[in-house]
Amino acid sequence: IVDLLILDQYLPLRKGKSEDILKDGGFQLLSEISRKETKINTPRYIIGLSQYLDECPKFSDIWSLLEYSPTHTKWCNPLIKILKHIAAVNVNESINNSIKKI
């Protein structure tokens, strides 16, 4: 199980094809993950990052798209919060699973 997928909104069409960057590549991958017949492991949480929020088409109705910048760290706080949440959920699940085994 994948707990967290951090997804850039700008992605190349194919690996190694940096000249074919898609402005909605993250959205396309997210759509592919959401399809029921896909063989991609579905993550529990998804966070999108983009340095180009003004140019981004729709990302998701459910998941957040954070504005990334190499010059500031505003995007770090929401990411830290989700990581802490995931850690807390995992601890609670681990405790609950341990109790069930007793």
N, C-alpha and C positions, 0 to 999 in steps of 0.2 A: 504494500500500500504506500502510495506517495502522499505525504502529508501536505506539501506545499510546492506549487509550481510558480516560479517567478518568470513572467513572460514579457519579453520586449514586444512592443507593438510593431516595430519595424523589423521584419524578418526577411531573409533572402528566400526566394522561391525554392532553391535547392542548396544543399550544403556546398560551400566553396564558390557560390555564385554571387559575390557581393555586388555585382553590377545589376542584379535583378532584385533589388530591395522592394518589398511590398509594404506600402503604408498601412495596410490592414492585415499584414501577415500574422500578427498575434491573434487577431479576431478570427482569421481563417483556421488557424491551428486550434483555437478554443472551440470553434464550431465542429471541427473534426473530432475532438476529444468528446464533445457532447453527444455525438451520434451514437445511438445504441449499438449498432452493429460493428463499431470500430474495435480493434484489438489493442488500442492504446489504454494503458492503466489510467483510470480517472483519479486525479488528485482530489484530496479532501478540500483544499483551499487553493485559490488562484489569486495572485496579485499581478496586475499589469504595470509595467513601467514604460514611460516614453519621455524622451527629451523634447518631443514635438507635439505637445497636447493640442495646439491650435490646428494642426494638420491631421489629427487622428480622427478617423471615422469612428462609428460606434464600436465600443469594446465589449461590454457585457451589461445586462440588466441586473446581474447578481454580484459580480466581482468588481473590485475597485481598480481604477487606473490611476497610478500615482505619477506625478511629474518628476522625472529624474533630472538632475543637473549635476555636473561635475563640480560646479562652483558653490553649491549649497547643500545642506543636509536635511531640509524639511521632509524629504521623502523617507528618511531613516526612521522617524518616530512611528509612523503607521506600520512600517515593516517590523520594527522591534515589538510593537504591541501584538501583531498577529503571531510572531514567533513565540512570545510569552504565552499567548492563548493556546497555541498548538502544544507547547510543552506542558501546560496545566492539564489539557484534555488527555494527553498521553499518560501523565502521572495518574489521573483519575481512572482511566481505563485499566491501567496496570494494577492499581489497587483493587478495583472491582473484579478483575480477572483472578487475582490472588485470593480474594475472599470467596469467590465461587468454587475454587478448587478445594477449600478447606472443608 
